[in-house]
Amino acid sequence: MTGTEPASGAAHPRWRPAPLAGLRAVAPVLVLLVALLVALAVVDPGFFDPERLLAFLRRSAPLVILAAGQYLVIVSGGFDLSVGAVVSAGVVVAAELFNLAPGLPWLVVVAVLLLGGLLVGVVNGIVSTVFAVPSFIATLGMMLVLQGAVFFWTQGAPRGYLPEDYRMLGRSAVPGAEWLPWAVVVLAVVGVAAVLFMRSDTGRTLVATGDNDVAAGLAGVRVARLRILAFALSGVAAAVAAILVGGFTGVSAQAGSGYEFQAITAVVLGGVALGGGRGSVVAAMAGAFSLQALFTLLTLLGVSGALESAVQGVIVITAVAVGGISWSRRATRTHQPVRESV
């Protein structure tokens, strides 16, 4: 047994989603996304020009990738508040490495950031599972540790630079296809990988673990190991986002500020249940696109960017309330006694 499989083959089909469940989960946020895109086209008729649309996808890529990683943690029953700090730390670490070793190959720096994100995720997972610290507290602590470490290392003013060959992933296009940004390619690869992972036995078992970890444990699932995997993948996703953000914005100790809450908002907007056990990774990524589209629309309408946090708060409260009401009604219908006809 691999540790992520049910104890018996008979138990596994019960964990497979119904054929139309995925469509029902994705449909509401897709409707919202289409409505927002139509509104953007009305406000800005040139929005759907290929160049402008690809630029929108490039700007959205870091948040969508973070939402995919955050989804894995939330659907398994946890939270990851450290992803924004991982993005900031990744940008600063990359700049410092190039400052210390100017001739360092950019692929080496990318590998260092990915390993660093993986390590942060594993530590988050171990602290929240092995030591039974609530994931909200564990990842909040990690966020503060990383923010403090970045400030101590840089004294608030990061040194170094990010060379063009490193920044190409965030700001340049694919050679021979100048219309296609590298960030969109990275986004597509991560999106496909996330969907394939969630369609695998491990992905379905991850959802089942979030739904009922006690039942999953009794069925033979190594719950702690599976949740550590979710945190580890979230950390890697944050490192990928850091690479794109660094290429797009340059060096800043605040590069990832607020991304943790935006990622959670996107996941909630996608209809994923806080507490785990219900939701679609496609819906979570669509939620990130919707949130980015909403922010873009507000900017075009001249609404102050200071209201973004207020908008996120309203989205989270509303989405969680609606989700809770619908879930309660579904549970009530499920547990109603069946009347037999004579």
BALOBA-1460 file (C-alpha; in Angstrom, 3 decimals):
// residues 342
<rec num="1" residu="m" x="0.000" y="0.000" z="0.000"/>
<rec num="2" residu="t" x="1.369" y="3.449" z="-0.944"/>
<rec num="3" residu="g" x="-0.109" y="5.290" z="2.011"/>
<rec num="4" residu="t" x="-2.521" y="7.280" z="-0.149"/>
<rec num="5" residu="e" x="-4.766" y="4.423" z="-1.211"/>
<rec num="6" residu="p" x="-7.819" y="3.100" z="0.555"/>
<rec num="7" residu="a" x="-7.475" y="-0.093" z="2.488"/>
<rec num="8" residu="s" x="-9.706" y="-1.936" z="0.085"/>
<rec num="9" residu="g" x="-10.839" y="-1.560" z="-3.467"/>
<rec num="10" residu="a" x="-14.456" y="-1.540" z="-2.371"/>
<rec num="11" residu="a" x="-14.019" y="1.699" z="-0.463"/>
<rec num="12" residu="h" x="-12.469" y="3.612" z="-3.328"/>
<rec num="13" residu="p" x="-15.494" y="4.171" z="-5.588"/>
<rec num="14" residu="r" x="-17.288" y="5.859" z="-2.711"/>
<rec num="15" residu="w" x="-14.626" y="8.571" z="-2.865"/>
<rec num="16" residu="r" x="-14.974" y="9.193" z="-6.584"/>
<rec num="17" residu="p" x="-16.952" y="12.317" z="-7.425"/>
<rec num="18" residu="a" x="-20.244" y="11.970" z="-9.245"/>
<rec num="19" residu="p" x="-19.934" y="12.500" z="-13.014"/>
<rec num="20" residu="l" x="-21.647" y="15.904" z="-12.932"/>
<rec num="21" residu="a" x="-20.234" y="17.020" z="-9.589"/>
<rec num="22" residu="g" x="-17.211" y="18.665" z="-11.194"/>
<rec num="23" residu="l" x="-19.384" y="20.593" z="-13.638"/>
<rec num="24" residu="r" x="-21.693" y="21.775" z="-10.866"/>
<rec num="25" residu="a" x="-18.684" y="22.941" z="-8.852"/>
<rec num="26" residu="v" x="-17.146" y="24.918" z="-11.711"/>
<rec num="27" residu="a" x="-20.271" y="26.378" z="-13.342"/>
<rec num="28" residu="p" x="-21.019" y="29.252" z="-10.890"/>
<rec num="29" residu="v" x="-17.507" y="30.707" z="-10.927"/>
<rec num="30" residu="l" x="-17.283" y="30.316" z="-14.713"/>
<rec num="31" residu="v" x="-20.509" y="32.293" z="-15.054"/>
<rec num="32" residu="l" x="-19.022" y="34.967" z="-12.802"/>
<rec num="33" residu="l" x="-15.786" y="35.014" z="-14.809"/>
<rec num="34" residu="v" x="-17.634" y="35.363" z="-18.102"/>
<rec num="35" residu="a" x="-19.741" y="38.206" z="-16.653"/>
<rec num="36" residu="l" x="-16.622" y="40.030" z="-15.479"/>
<rec num="37" residu="l" x="-14.912" y="39.571" z="-18.845"/>
<rec num="38" residu="v" x="-17.977" y="40.933" z="-20.627"/>
<rec num="39" residu="a" x="-17.968" y="43.928" z="-18.270"/>
<rec num="40" residu="l" x="-14.279" y="44.489" z="-19.025"/>
<rec num="41" residu="a" x="-15.006" y="44.378" z="-22.756"/>
<rec num="42" residu="v" x="-17.752" y="46.980" z="-22.320"/>
<rec num="43" residu="v" x="-15.600" y="49.314" z="-20.222"/>
<rec num="44" residu="d" x="-12.491" y="48.734" z="-22.353"/>
<rec num="45" residu="p" x="-13.396" y="47.613" z="-25.910"/>
<rec num="46" residu="g" x="-9.770" y="46.730" z="-26.661"/>
<rec num="47" residu="f" x="-9.468" y="44.304" z="-23.748"/>
<rec num="48" residu="f" x="-9.880" y="41.233" z="-25.962"/>
<rec num="49" residu="d" x="-7.130" y="42.220" z="-28.359"/>
<rec num="50" residu="p" x="-4.757" y="39.215" z="-28.297"/>
<rec num="51" residu="e" x="-1.870" y="41.221" z="-26.885"/>
<rec num="52" residu="r" x="-3.988" y="42.779" z="-24.139"/>
<rec num="53" residu="l" x="-5.636" y="39.473" z="-23.241"/>
<rec num="54" residu="l" x="-2.278" y="37.678" z="-23.006"/>
<rec num="55" residu="a" x="-0.987" y="40.507" z="-20.822"/>
<rec num="56" residu="f" x="-3.968" y="39.919" z="-18.514"/>
<rec num="57" residu="l" x="-3.132" y="36.199" z="-18.370"/>
<rec num="58" residu="r" x="0.487" y="37.024" z="-17.580"/>
<rec num="59" residu="r" x="-0.518" y="39.294" z="-14.707"/>
<rec num="60" residu="s" x="-2.935" y="36.657" z="-13.431"/>
<rec num="61" residu="a" x="-0.455" y="33.758" z="-13.584"/>
<rec num="62" residu="p" x="1.137" y="34.136" z="-10.105"/>
<rec num="63" residu="l" x="-2.237" y="34.357" z="-8.337"/>
<rec num="64" residu="v" x="-3.724" y="31.442" z="-10.306"/>
<rec num="65" residu="i" x="-0.711" y="29.272" z="-9.471"/>
<rec num="66" residu="l" x="-0.926" y="30.243" z="-5.800"/>
<rec num="67" residu="a" x="-4.656" y="29.440" z="-5.820"/>
<rec num="68" residu="a" x="-3.947" y="25.968" z="-7.210"/>
<rec num="69" residu="g" x="-1.478" y="25.310" z="-4.391"/>
<rec num="70" residu="q" x="-3.751" y="26.840" z="-1.766"/>
<rec num="71" residu="y" x="-6.601" y="24.656" z="-3.015"/>
<rec num="72" residu="l" x="-4.631" y="21.487" z="-2.215"/>
<rec num="73" residu="v" x="-4.170" y="22.603" z="1.377"/>
<rec num="74" residu="i" x="-7.723" y="23.867" z="1.902"/>
<rec num="75" residu="v" x="-9.433" y="20.857" z="0.326"/>
<rec num="76" residu="s" x="-7.393" y="18.621" z="2.641"/>
<rec num="77" residu="g" x="-8.647" y="20.546" z="5.664"/>
<rec num="78" residu="g" x="-6.008" y="23.218" z="6.286"/>
<rec num="79" residu="f" x="-4.829" y="26.749" z="5.487"/>
<rec num="80" residu="d" x="-1.533" y="28.099" z="4.186"/>
<rec num="81" residu="l" x="-0.924" y="31.716" z="5.176"/>
<rec num="82" residu="s" x="2.788" y="31.560" z="4.363"/>
<rec num="83" residu="v" x="2.608" y="31.655" z="0.551"/>
<rec num="84" residu="g" x="2.843" y="35.451" z="0.281"/>
<rec num="85" residu="a" x="5.936" y="35.476" z="2.486"/>
<rec num="86" residu="v" x="7.433" y="32.673" z="0.375"/>
<rec num="87" residu="v" x="6.956" y="34.859" z="-2.710"/>
<rec num="88" residu="s" x="8.659" y="37.840" z="-1.045"/>
<rec num="89" residu="a" x="11.474" y="35.684" z="0.305"/>
<rec num="90" residu="g" x="11.951" y="34.038" z="-3.087"/>
<rec num="91" residu="v" x="12.359" y="37.382" z="-4.863"/>
<rec num="92" residu="v" x="14.825" y="38.655" z="-2.247"/>
<rec num="93" residu="v" x="16.826" y="35.417" z="-2.102"/>
<rec num="94" residu="a" x="17.157" y="35.332" z="-5.888"/>
<rec num="95" residu="a" x="18.462" y="38.914" z="-5.947"/>
<rec num="96" residu="e" x="20.903" y="38.227" z="-3.120"/>
<rec num="97" residu="l" x="22.222" y="35.092" z="-4.829"/>
<rec num="98" residu="f" x="22.877" y="36.965" z="-8.064"/>
<rec num="99" residu="n" x="24.532" y="39.718" z="-6.025"/>
<rec num="100" residu="l" x="26.865" y="37.237" z="-4.293"/>
<rec num="101" residu="a" x="27.610" y="35.234" z="-7.467"/>
<rec num="102" residu="p" x="26.965" y="37.404" z="-10.555"/>
<rec num="103" residu="g" x="27.764" y="34.583" z="-12.970"/>
<rec num="104" residu="l" x="25.435" y="32.086" z="-11.310"/>
<rec num="105" residu="p" x="23.274" y="30.241" z="-13.901"/>
<rec num="106" residu="w" x="19.655" y="31.286" z="-13.573"/>
<rec num="107" residu="l" x="18.502" y="27.657" z="-13.581"/>
<rec num="108" residu="v" x="20.489" y="27.095" z="-10.380"/>
<rec num="109" residu="v" x="18.639" y="29.973" z="-8.708"/>
<rec num="110" residu="v" x="15.306" y="28.595" z="-9.920"/>
<rec num="111" residu="a" x="16.207" y="25.196" z="-8.440"/>
<rec num="112" residu="v" x="17.181" y="26.823" z="-5.129"/>
<rec num="113" residu="l" x="13.851" y="28.648" z="-4.919"/>
<rec num="114" residu="l" x="11.851" y="25.523" z="-5.746"/>
<rec num="115" residu="l" x="13.716" y="23.529" z="-3.105"/>
<rec num="116" residu="g" x="13.225" y="26.353" z="-0.618"/>
<rec num="117" residu="g" x="9.488" y="26.439" z="-1.289"/>
<rec num="118" residu="l" x="9.340" y="22.675" z="-0.923"/>
<rec num="119" residu="l" x="11.190" y="22.855" z="2.408"/>
<rec num="120" residu="v" x="8.873" y="25.551" z="3.773"/>
<rec num="121" residu="g" x="5.856" y="23.492" z="2.762"/>
<rec num="122" residu="v" x="7.202" y="20.328" z="4.367"/>
<rec num="123" residu="v" x="7.936" y="22.184" z="7.610"/>
<rec num="124" residu="n" x="4.411" y="23.647" z="7.590"/>
<rec num="125" residu="g" x="2.983" y="20.177" z="7.049"/>
<rec num="126" residu="i" x="5.054" y="18.553" z="9.782"/>
<rec num="127" residu="v" x="4.248" y="21.253" z="12.332"/>
<rec num="128" residu="s" x="0.523" y="21.109" z="11.587"/>
<rec num="129" residu="t" x="0.233" y="17.310" z="11.484"/>
<rec num="130" residu="v" x="2.956" y="15.662" z="13.554"/>
<rec num="131" residu="f" x="2.884" y="18.361" z="16.247"/>
<rec num="132" residu="a" x="-0.883" y="18.950" z="15.913"/>
<rec num="133" residu="v" x="-0.554" y="22.730" z="15.619"/>
<rec num="134" residu="p" x="-3.578" y="24.159" z="13.745"/>
<rec num="135" residu="s" x="-2.483" y="24.946" z="10.217"/>
<rec num="136" residu="f" x="-3.736" y="28.524" z="10.538"/>
<rec num="137" residu="i" x="-1.333" y="29.105" z="13.447"/>
<rec num="138" residu="a" x="1.541" y="27.070" z="11.978"/>
<rec num="139" residu="t" x="1.546" y="28.900" z="8.655"/>
<rec num="140" residu="l" x="0.928" y="32.283" z="10.297"/>
<rec num="141" residu="g" x="4.060" y="31.621" z="12.349"/>
<rec num="142" residu="m" x="5.988" y="30.648" z="9.220"/>
<rec num="143" residu="m" x="4.803" y="33.831" z="7.517"/>
<rec num="144" residu="l" x="6.138" y="35.940" z="10.406"/>
<rec num="145" residu="v" x="9.431" y="34.009" z="10.465"/>
<rec num="146" residu="l" x="10.000" y="34.550" z="6.744"/>
<rec num="147" residu="q" x="9.006" y="38.209" z="6.872"/>
<rec num="148" residu="g" x="11.346" y="38.786" z="9.813"/>
<rec num="149" residu="a" x="14.188" y="36.914" z="8.153"/>
<rec num="150" residu="v" x="13.819" y="38.925" z="4.936"/>
<rec num="151" residu="f" x="13.779" y="42.217" z="6.837"/>
<rec num="152" residu="f" x="16.775" y="41.215" z="8.984"/>
<rec num="153" residu="w" x="18.759" y="40.092" z="5.939"/>
<rec num="154" residu="t" x="17.988" y="43.154" z="3.821"/>
<rec num="155" residu="q" x="17.336" y="45.783" z="6.527"/>
<rec num="156" residu="g" x="14.309" y="46.742" z="4.427"/>
<rec num="157" residu="a" x="16.383" y="47.502" z="1.322"/>
<rec num="158" residu="p" x="17.123" y="44.380" z="-0.753"/>
<rec num="159" residu="r" x="20.450" y="44.350" z="-2.541"/>
<rec num="160" residu="g" x="21.334" y="42.754" z="-5.824"/>
<rec num="161" residu="y" x="19.495" y="42.502" z="-9.096"/>
<rec num="162" residu="l" x="17.659" y="40.019" z="-11.263"/>
<rec num="163" residu="p" x="19.353" y="39.462" z="-14.644"/>
<rec num="164" residu="e" x="17.365" y="39.391" z="-17.862"/>
<rec num="165" residu="d" x="17.792" y="35.647" z="-18.452"/>
<rec num="166" residu="y" x="16.161" y="34.998" z="-15.054"/>
<rec num="167" residu="r" x="13.434" y="37.612" z="-15.524"/>
<rec num="168" residu="m" x="12.383" y="36.249" z="-18.902"/>
<rec num="169" residu="l" x="9.933" y="33.803" z="-17.293"/>
<rec num="170" residu="g" x="7.980" y="36.671" z="-15.810"/>
<rec num="171" residu="r" x="8.289" y="39.352" z="-18.458"/>
<rec num="172" residu="s" x="9.448" y="37.916" z="-21.803"/>
<rec num="173" residu="a" x="7.938" y="35.856" z="-24.609"/>
<rec num="174" residu="v" x="8.817" y="32.444" z="-25.997"/>
<rec num="175" residu="p" x="11.523" y="32.731" z="-28.699"/>
<rec num="176" residu="g" x="9.952" y="32.200" z="-32.101"/>
<rec num="177" residu="a" x="6.490" y="32.941" z="-30.680"/>
<rec num="178" residu="e" x="6.805" y="36.550" z="-29.555"/>
<rec num="179" residu="w" x="3.063" y="36.737" z="-28.930"/>
<rec num="180" residu="l" x="3.201" y="34.071" z="-26.186"/>
<rec num="181" residu="p" x="4.570" y="35.118" z="-22.749"/>
<rec num="182" residu="w" x="6.569" y="32.558" z="-20.829"/>
<rec num="183" residu="a" x="4.333" y="33.190" z="-17.804"/>
<rec num="184" residu="v" x="1.323" y="31.903" z="-19.745"/>
<rec num="185" residu="v" x="3.249" y="28.739" z="-20.668"/>
<rec num="186" residu="v" x="4.214" y="28.193" z="-17.025"/>
<rec num="187" residu="l" x="0.607" y="28.790" z="-15.989"/>
<rec num="188" residu="a" x="-0.653" y="26.238" z="-18.513"/>
<rec num="189" residu="v" x="1.851" y="23.622" z="-17.334"/>
<rec num="190" residu="v" x="0.954" y="24.142" z="-13.658"/>
<rec num="191" residu="g" x="-2.774" y="24.115" z="-14.449"/>
<rec num="192" residu="v" x="-2.586" y="20.842" z="-16.373"/>
<rec num="193" residu="a" x="-0.415" y="19.280" z="-13.657"/>
<rec num="194" residu="a" x="-2.906" y="20.329" z="-10.954"/>
<rec num="195" residu="v" x="-5.865" y="18.877" z="-12.864"/>
<rec num="196" residu="l" x="-4.058" y="15.598" z="-13.549"/>
<rec num="197" residu="f" x="-3.009" y="15.349" z="-9.905"/>
<rec num="198" residu="m" x="-6.564" y="15.841" z="-8.677"/>
<rec num="199" residu="r" x="-7.835" y="13.215" z="-11.124"/>
<rec num="200" residu="s" x="-5.350" y="10.690" z="-9.750"/>
<rec num="201" residu="d" x="-6.049" y="8.354" z="-6.842"/>
<rec num="202" residu="t" x="-3.877" y="10.529" z="-4.600"/>
<rec num="203" residu="g" x="-5.847" y="13.652" z="-5.479"/>
<rec num="204" residu="r" x="-9.220" y="12.021" z="-4.861"/>
<rec num="205" residu="t" x="-7.965" y="10.611" z="-1.588"/>
<rec num="206" residu="l" x="-6.791" y="14.098" z="-0.605"/>
<rec num="207" residu="v" x="-10.360" y="15.364" z="-0.990"/>
<rec num="208" residu="a" x="-11.699" y="12.398" z="0.977"/>
<rec num="209" residu="t" x="-9.212" y="13.158" z="3.750"/>
<rec num="210" residu="g" x="-10.473" y="16.718" z="3.992"/>
<rec num="211" residu="d" x="-14.043" y="15.464" z="4.098"/>
<rec num="212" residu="n" x="-13.446" y="12.981" z="6.937"/>
<rec num="213" residu="d" x="-9.903" y="12.337" z="8.072"/>
<rec num="214" residu="v" x="-11.001" y="9.795" z="10.675"/>
<rec num="215" residu="a" x="-12.750" y="7.633" z="8.079"/>
<rec num="216" residu="a" x="-9.791" y="8.053" z="5.732"/>
<rec num="217" residu="g" x="-7.417" y="6.898" z="8.456"/>
<rec num="218" residu="l" x="-9.567" y="3.871" z="9.221"/>
<rec num="219" residu="a" x="-9.530" y="3.055" z="5.497"/>
<rec num="220" residu="g" x="-5.737" y="2.877" z="5.561"/>
<rec num="221" residu="v" x="-4.811" y="6.367" z="4.366"/>
<rec num="222" residu="r" x="-1.726" y="7.894" z="5.948"/>
<rec num="223" residu="v" x="-3.430" y="11.196" z="6.621"/>
<rec num="224" residu="a" x="-0.391" y="13.058" z="7.976"/>
<rec num="225" residu="r" x="1.747" y="12.121" z="4.994"/>
<rec num="226" residu="l" x="-0.947" y="13.183" z="2.554"/>
<rec num="227" residu="r" x="-1.433" y="16.557" z="4.216"/>
<rec num="228" residu="i" x="2.316" y="17.156" z="4.310"/>
<rec num="229" residu="l" x="2.310" y="16.504" z="0.562"/>
<rec num="230" residu="a" x="-0.401" y="19.141" z="0.103"/>
<rec num="231" residu="f" x="1.616" y="21.729" z="2.029"/>
<rec num="232" residu="a" x="4.771" y="20.792" z="0.128"/>
<rec num="233" residu="l" x="3.059" y="21.302" z="-3.232"/>
<rec num="234" residu="s" x="1.653" y="24.620" z="-2.007"/>
<rec num="235" residu="g" x="5.188" y="25.715" z="-1.104"/>
<rec num="236" residu="v" x="6.466" y="24.745" z="-4.556"/>
<rec num="237" residu="a" x="3.594" y="26.649" z="-6.179"/>
<rec num="238" residu="a" x="4.539" y="29.719" z="-4.116"/>
<rec num="239" residu="a" x="8.149" y="29.400" z="-5.294"/>
<rec num="240" residu="v" x="6.996" y="29.256" z="-8.930"/>
<rec num="241" residu="a" x="4.902" y="32.365" z="-8.318"/>
<rec num="242" residu="a" x="7.959" y="34.064" z="-6.784"/>
<rec num="243" residu="i" x="9.945" y="33.422" z="-9.952"/>
<rec num="244" residu="l" x="7.206" y="34.982" z="-12.100"/>
<rec num="245" residu="v" x="6.647" y="37.926" z="-9.750"/>
<rec num="246" residu="g" x="10.372" y="38.665" z="-9.602"/>
<rec num="247" residu="g" x="10.586" y="38.669" z="-13.363"/>
<rec num="248" residu="f" x="7.539" y="40.893" z="-13.697"/>
<rec num="249" residu="t" x="8.074" y="43.457" z="-10.928"/>
<rec num="250" residu="g" x="11.781" y="43.271" z="-10.064"/>
<rec num="251" residu="v" x="13.339" y="43.253" z="-6.602"/>
<rec num="252" residu="s" x="11.122" y="44.180" z="-3.667"/>
<rec num="253" residu="a" x="10.900" y="42.964" z="-0.075"/>
<rec num="254" residu="q" x="7.104" y="43.358" z="-0.325"/>
<rec num="255" residu="a" x="6.679" y="41.530" z="-3.637"/>
<rec num="256" residu="g" x="4.360" y="38.895" z="-2.170"/>
<rec num="257" residu="s" x="2.496" y="41.062" z="0.307"/>
<rec num="258" residu="g" x="-1.208" y="40.198" z="0.359"/>
<rec num="259" residu="y" x="-0.935" y="37.224" z="-1.970"/>
<rec num="260" residu="e" x="-1.830" y="34.775" z="0.814"/>
<rec num="261" residu="f" x="-5.227" y="36.410" z="1.335"/>
<rec num="262" residu="q" x="-5.847" y="36.831" z="-2.377"/>
<rec num="263" residu="a" x="-5.167" y="33.112" z="-2.895"/>
<rec num="264" residu="i" x="-7.602" y="32.132" z="-0.127"/>
<rec num="265" residu="t" x="-10.188" y="34.553" z="-1.526"/>
<rec num="266" residu="a" x="-9.789" y="33.037" z="-4.990"/>
<rec num="267" residu="v" x="-10.243" y="29.516" z="-3.654"/>
<rec num="268" residu="v" x="-13.339" y="30.495" z="-1.693"/>
<rec num="269" residu="l" x="-14.693" y="32.368" z="-4.708"/>
<rec num="270" residu="g" x="-14.301" y="29.111" z="-6.624"/>
<rec num="271" residu="g" x="-16.735" y="27.436" z="-4.234"/>
<rec num="272" residu="v" x="-14.178" y="25.352" z="-2.336"/>
<rec num="273" residu="a" x="-15.394" y="24.575" z="1.171"/>
<rec num="274" residu="l" x="-13.284" y="25.951" z="3.993"/>
<rec num="275" residu="g" x="-12.592" y="22.977" z="6.207"/>
<rec num="276" residu="g" x="-11.964" y="20.682" z="3.254"/>
<rec num="277" residu="g" x="-13.648" y="17.832" z="1.474"/>
<rec num="278" residu="r" x="-15.433" y="19.734" z="-1.269"/>
<rec num="279" residu="g" x="-14.351" y="21.758" z="-4.300"/>
<rec num="280" residu="s" x="-12.616" y="21.715" z="-7.668"/>
<rec num="281" residu="v" x="-9.084" y="22.854" z="-8.518"/>
<rec num="282" residu="v" x="-10.380" y="24.184" z="-11.850"/>
<rec num="283" residu="a" x="-12.950" y="26.263" z="-9.942"/>
<rec num="284" residu="a" x="-10.214" y="27.548" z="-7.615"/>
<rec num="285" residu="m" x="-8.086" y="28.679" z="-10.560"/>
<rec num="286" residu="a" x="-11.159" y="30.211" z="-12.219"/>
<rec num="287" residu="g" x="-11.764" y="32.042" z="-8.945"/>
<rec num="288" residu="a" x="-8.267" y="33.523" z="-9.201"/>
<rec num="289" residu="f" x="-8.953" y="34.681" z="-12.758"/>
<rec num="290" residu="s" x="-12.256" y="36.166" z="-11.587"/>
<rec num="291" residu="l" x="-10.583" y="38.024" z="-8.732"/>
<rec num="292" residu="q" x="-7.916" y="39.416" z="-11.060"/>
<rec num="293" residu="a" x="-10.622" y="40.417" z="-13.550"/>
<rec num="294" residu="l" x="-12.570" y="42.146" z="-10.775"/>
<rec num="295" residu="f" x="-9.518" y="44.121" z="-9.655"/>
<rec num="296" residu="t" x="-8.809" y="45.095" z="-13.269"/>
<rec num="297" residu="l" x="-12.408" y="46.242" z="-13.726"/>
<rec num="298" residu="l" x="-12.285" y="48.327" z="-10.540"/>
<rec num="299" residu="t" x="-9.066" y="49.961" z="-11.753"/>
<rec num="300" residu="l" x="-10.604" y="50.796" z="-15.112"/>
<rec num="301" residu="l" x="-13.627" y="52.301" z="-13.349"/>
<rec num="302" residu="g" x="-11.344" y="54.503" z="-11.276"/>
<rec num="303" residu="v" x="-12.097" y="52.803" z="-7.967"/>
<rec num="304" residu="s" x="-9.295" y="53.194" z="-5.443"/>
<rec num="305" residu="g" x="-6.989" y="50.207" z="-5.083"/>
<rec num="306" residu="a" x="-7.270" y="50.671" z="-1.328"/>
<rec num="307" residu="l" x="-10.711" y="49.050" z="-1.558"/>
<rec num="308" residu="e" x="-9.278" y="45.735" z="-2.791"/>
<rec num="309" residu="s" x="-8.967" y="44.401" z="0.758"/>
<rec num="310" residu="a" x="-12.556" y="45.393" z="1.506"/>
<rec num="311" residu="v" x="-13.716" y="43.652" z="-1.671"/>
<rec num="312" residu="q" x="-11.810" y="40.504" z="-0.700"/>
<rec num="313" residu="g" x="-13.408" y="40.553" z="2.737"/>
<rec num="314" residu="v" x="-16.904" y="40.851" z="1.296"/>
<rec num="315" residu="i" x="-16.203" y="38.015" z="-1.150"/>
<rec num="316" residu="v" x="-14.924" y="35.692" z="1.565"/>
<rec num="317" residu="i" x="-17.818" y="36.373" z="3.953"/>
<rec num="318" residu="t" x="-20.457" y="36.082" z="1.235"/>
<rec num="319" residu="a" x="-19.014" y="32.973" z="-0.407"/>
<rec num="320" residu="v" x="-18.548" y="31.139" z="2.883"/>
<rec num="321" residu="a" x="-22.063" y="32.094" z="4.052"/>
<rec num="322" residu="v" x="-23.676" y="30.960" z="0.798"/>
<rec num="323" residu="g" x="-21.639" y="27.770" z="0.777"/>
<rec num="324" residu="g" x="-22.550" y="27.020" z="4.368"/>
<rec num="325" residu="i" x="-26.263" y="27.547" z="3.745"/>
<rec num="326" residu="s" x="-26.304" y="25.343" z="0.643"/>
<rec num="327" residu="w" x="-24.295" y="22.648" z="2.417"/>
<rec num="328" residu="s" x="-26.672" y="22.681" z="5.403"/>
<rec num="329" residu="r" x="-29.687" y="22.332" z="3.130"/>
<rec num="330" residu="r" x="-28.059" y="19.467" z="1.252"/>
<rec num="331" residu="a" x="-27.211" y="17.697" z="4.514"/>
<rec num="332" residu="t" x="-30.774" y="18.169" z="5.774"/>
<rec num="333" residu="r" x="-32.229" y="16.637" z="2.615"/>
<rec num="334" residu="t" x="-29.769" y="13.768" z="2.842"/>
<rec num="335" residu="h" x="-30.745" y="12.909" z="6.415"/>
<rec num="336" residu="q" x="-34.512" y="13.230" z="6.026"/>
<rec num="337" residu="p" x="-36.287" y="9.934" z="6.769"/>
<rec num="338" residu="v" x="-37.502" y="8.052" z="3.743"/>
<rec num="339" residu="r" x="-41.233" y="7.372" z="3.774"/>
<rec num="340" residu="e" x="-42.185" y="4.022" z="2.325"/>
<rec num="341" residu="s" x="-45.321" y="3.813" z="0.280"/>
<rec num="342" residu="v" x="-47.744" y="1.032" z="1.119"/>
